[in-house]
Amino acid sequence: MGNAMKVFVSYSTAMDHIVALRLQTLAAVYGLTVYVPPATTRRVATPELSDEVQQKLNESDVVLVVMMHDPAVSAVSEMNWALVKGRLLIPIVSPLVSQQYYTRFQPYFVLNPTDPSQTEGEIVRFLAGKKQAQQAKTALLALATLALGLILFSSESE
């Protein structure tokens, strides 16, 4: 087996850190290496990324964004970085998030709480068009599906 795909999980706020950590745990099952920035990075109001975060972004193949609330400045910086570096960016967004935070990141996937399979289908079609190995696509889809479930789960528990 080749090198494990490296996924950087960007998340909105310190409150969403728990969801990001759950994703990290679940992703290990699919052989993905996942980095979740420390919650402290969501409390600073600076767009500057720490050296550690920049290094992990540089090493990552994919940036999976879990945006459940209007994001911290650092989360937006991470998405901008992914765009500039040409990384595969998968923003999964709650309908509660203001559009100004994600519309320039194309494509983005807004979770439909009444029909999450619609969002999942959009992600499937998006990944199908990418030039990644089938194994990587399967793992990414699994991760995206888990993210959808976790966002739904956490929004119901708020």
ZADOKOL-472987 format. One record per residue (C-alpha): residue number from 1; residue in three letters; x, y, z. Coordinates in steps of 0.1 Angstrom, whole numbers, plus 2048, in hexadecimal, padded with zeros to 3 digits. Each point is the difference from the previous one (the first is absolute). Example, Ala and Ser with C-alpha at 12.3 -4.5 7.8 and 13.67 -1.06 7.14 Angstrom:
resi->1 resn->ala X->87B Y->7D3 Z->84E
resi->2 resn->ser X->80E Y->822 Z->7F9
END
This chain:
resi->1 resn->met X->800 Y->800 Z->800
resi->2 resn->gly X->80D Y->823 Z->7F8
resi->3 resn->asn X->802 Y->81D Z->817
resi->4 resn->ala X->7E1 Y->809 Z->814
resi->5 resn->met X->7ED Y->81D Z->7F3
resi->6 resn->lys X->805 Y->81E Z->816
resi->7 resn->val X->7E1 Y->814 Z->809
resi->8 resn->phe X->800 Y->822 Z->812
resi->9 resn->val X->7DF Y->806 Z->812
resi->10 resn->ser X->7F8 Y->824 Z->802
resi->11 resn->tyr X->7E3 Y->809 Z->817
resi->12 resn->ser X->7ED Y->820 Z->808
resi->13 resn->thr X->803 Y->807 Z->825
resi->14 resn->ala X->80E Y->7F1 Z->820
resi->15 resn->met X->7DD Y->7F1 Z->806
resi->16 resn->asp X->804 Y->7EB Z->7E0
resi->17 resn->his X->822 Y->7F2 Z->80C
resi->18 resn->ile X->7EE Y->7E2 Z->80E
resi->19 resn->val X->7F0 Y->7F7 Z->7DE
resi->20 resn->ala X->822 Y->804 Z->7EF
resi->21 resn->leu X->811 Y->7E9 Z->81A
resi->22 resn->arg X->7E4 Y->7E6 Z->7FB
resi->23 resn->leu X->807 Y->802 Z->7DB
resi->24 resn->gln X->825 Y->7FB Z->806
resi->25 resn->thr X->7F9 Y->7E0 Z->815
resi->26 resn->leu X->7E7 Y->7F2 Z->7E6
resi->27 resn->ala X->818 Y->808 Z->7E3
resi->28 resn->ala X->81B Y->7EA Z->80E
resi->29 resn->val X->7E9 Y->7E2 Z->7F9
resi->30 resn->tyr X->803 Y->808 Z->7DB
resi->31 resn->gly X->825 Y->803 Z->801
resi->32 resn->leu X->800 Y->826 Z->7FD
resi->33 resn->thr X->819 Y->816 Z->813
resi->34 resn->val X->7EC Y->81D Z->80E
resi->35 resn->tyr X->80D Y->820 Z->810
resi->36 resn->val X->7E9 Y->816 Z->814
resi->37 resn->pro X->80D Y->822 Z->80B
resi->38 resn->pro X->7FF Y->807 Z->825
resi->39 resn->ala X->7E1 Y->812 Z->80D
resi->40 resn->thr X->816 Y->81D Z->80B
resi->41 resn->thr X->804 Y->808 Z->7DB
resi->42 resn->arg X->7DB Y->809 Z->7FF
resi->43 resn->arg X->802 Y->819 Z->81C
resi->44 resn->val X->819 Y->818 Z->7F0
resi->45 resn->ala X->7F3 Y->81C Z->7EA
resi->46 resn->thr X->81D Y->7FF Z->7E8
resi->47 resn->pro X->801 Y->7F3 Z->7DD
resi->48 resn->glu X->824 Y->7F5 Z->805
resi->49 resn->leu X->804 Y->7DA Z->801
resi->50 resn->ser X->819 Y->7F1 Z->819
resi->51 resn->asp X->81F Y->7EE Z->7F3
resi->52 resn->glu X->7F1 Y->7DF Z->80B
resi->53 resn->val X->7DF Y->806 Z->7EE
resi->54 resn->gln X->813 Y->80B Z->7E0
resi->55 resn->gln X->816 Y->7E1 Z->801
resi->56 resn->lys X->7E2 Y->7E9 Z->804
resi->57 resn->leu X->7EE Y->812 Z->7E3
resi->58 resn->asn X->81F Y->7FC Z->7EB
resi->59 resn->glu X->801 Y->7DB Z->807
resi->60 resn->ser X->7DA Y->7FB Z->7FA
resi->61 resn->asp X->7F0 Y->7F2 Z->7E0
resi->62 resn->val X->7DD Y->80B Z->809
resi->63 resn->val X->7F1 Y->81C Z->816
resi->64 resn->leu X->7DF Y->7F5 Z->80D
resi->65 resn->val X->7EC Y->81E Z->80F
resi->66 resn->val X->7E6 Y->7FA Z->81A
resi->67 resn->met X->7EE Y->822 Z->803
resi->68 resn->met X->7E4 Y->7FE Z->819
resi->69 resn->his X->801 Y->824 Z->80B
resi->70 resn->asp X->80E Y->820 Z->7F2
resi->71 resn->pro X->825 Y->7F7 Z->800
resi->72 resn->ala X->81D Y->80E Z->812
resi->73 resn->val X->818 Y->815 Z->7EC
resi->74 resn->ser X->81A Y->7E4 Z->800
resi->75 resn->ala X->7E8 Y->7E7 Z->7F0
resi->76 resn->val X->7FA Y->819 Z->7E3
resi->77 resn->ser X->826 Y->804 Z->7FD
resi->78 resn->glu X->803 Y->7DA Z->7FD
resi->79 resn->met X->7E7 Y->7FE Z->7E4
resi->80 resn->asn X->811 Y->81D Z->7EE
resi->81 resn->trp X->821 Y->7EE Z->804
resi->82 resn->ala X->7F1 Y->7DF Z->7F1
resi->83 resn->leu X->7F4 Y->814 Z->7E2
resi->84 resn->val X->822 Y->811 Z->7FA
resi->85 resn->lys X->812 Y->7DF Z->803
resi->86 resn->gly X->7E8 Y->7ED Z->7EA
resi->87 resn->arg X->7F6 Y->7E7 Z->81B
resi->88 resn->leu X->7E0 Y->7EC Z->7FD
resi->89 resn->leu X->7E8 Y->815 Z->815
resi->90 resn->ile X->7DF Y->7F1 Z->80D
resi->91 resn->pro X->7EC Y->81A Z->813
resi->92 resn->ile X->7E2 Y->7F1 Z->812
resi->93 resn->val X->7EA Y->81C Z->80D
resi->94 resn->ser X->7E3 Y->802 Z->818
resi->95 resn->pro X->7E2 Y->814 Z->7F2
resi->96 resn->leu X->805 Y->817 Z->81F
resi->97 resn->val X->821 Y->80E Z->7F3
resi->98 resn->ser X->800 Y->822 Z->7EE
resi->99 resn->gln X->806 Y->7FB Z->7DB
resi->100 resn->gln X->81C Y->81B Z->800
resi->101 resn->tyr X->817 Y->7E7 Z->811
resi->102 resn->tyr X->7FF Y->7E5 Z->7E5
resi->103 resn->thr X->7F2 Y->80A Z->7DE
resi->104 resn->arg X->822 Y->807 Z->7F1
resi->105 resn->phe X->80B Y->7DC Z->808
resi->106 resn->gln X->7F2 Y->7ED Z->7E3
resi->107 resn->pro X->7F1 Y->7E6 Z->802
resi->108 resn->tyr X->7F2 Y->801 Z->823
resi->109 resn->phe X->7E7 Y->7E9 Z->80F
resi->110 resn->val X->7E4 Y->80E Z->815
resi->111 resn->leu X->7F0 Y->7E6 Z->816
resi->112 resn->asn X->7DC Y->7FA Z->7FA
resi->113 resn->pro X->7F4 Y->7F5 Z->823
resi->114 resn->thr X->7DF Y->7F1 Z->7F2
resi->115 resn->asp X->813 Y->7EC Z->7E5
resi->116 resn->pro X->825 Y->7FB Z->808
resi->117 resn->ser X->802 Y->7E6 Z->7E4
resi->118 resn->gln X->7FD Y->81D Z->7E7
resi->119 resn->thr X->81F Y->810 Z->80E
resi->120 resn->glu X->812 Y->7DF Z->800
resi->121 resn->gly X->7F6 Y->7FB Z->7DC
resi->122 resn->glu X->810 Y->821 Z->7F7
resi->123 resn->ile X->820 Y->7F6 Z->811
resi->124 resn->val X->800 Y->7DE Z->7EE
resi->125 resn->arg X->7FD Y->811 Z->7DE
resi->126 resn->phe X->81B Y->81A Z->809
resi->127 resn->leu X->818 Y->7E4 Z->80B
resi->128 resn->ala X->7F8 Y->7EB Z->7E2
resi->129 resn->gly X->80F Y->81B Z->7EA
resi->130 resn->lys X->820 Y->802 Z->813
resi->131 resn->lys X->820 Y->7ED Z->7F6
resi->132 resn->gln X->805 Y->7ED Z->820
resi->133 resn->ala X->803 Y->7DB Z->804
resi->134 resn->gln X->7E0 Y->7EE Z->807
resi->135 resn->gln X->80B Y->7F7 Z->823
resi->136 resn->ala X->806 Y->824 Z->808
resi->137 resn->lys X->7DE Y->80A Z->7F2
resi->138 resn->thr X->7EF Y->7E6 Z->815
resi->139 resn->ala X->812 Y->80C Z->81F
resi->140 resn->leu X->7F8 Y->824 Z->7F9
resi->141 resn->leu X->7DC Y->7F9 Z->7F9
resi->142 resn->ala X->7FE Y->7EC Z->821
resi->143 resn->leu X->810 Y->81E Z->812
resi->144 resn->ala X->7E8 Y->819 Z->7F0
resi->145 resn->thr X->7E2 Y->7EA Z->808
resi->146 resn->leu X->80C Y->7FE Z->824
resi->147 resn->ala X->804 Y->826 Z->801
resi->148 resn->leu X->7DC Y->804 Z->7F4
resi->149 resn->gly X->7F4 Y->7E8 Z->81B
resi->150 resn->leu X->813 Y->812 Z->81B
resi->151 resn->ile X->7F4 Y->822 Z->7F5
resi->152 resn->leu X->7DC Y->7F4 Z->800
resi->153 resn->phe X->806 Y->7EF Z->822
resi->154 resn->ser X->80F Y->81F Z->810
resi->155 resn->ser X->7E6 Y->818 Z->7F1
resi->156 resn->glu X->7E4 Y->7EB Z->80F
resi->157 resn->ser X->811 Y->800 Z->822
resi->158 resn->glu X->804 Y->826 Z->802
END
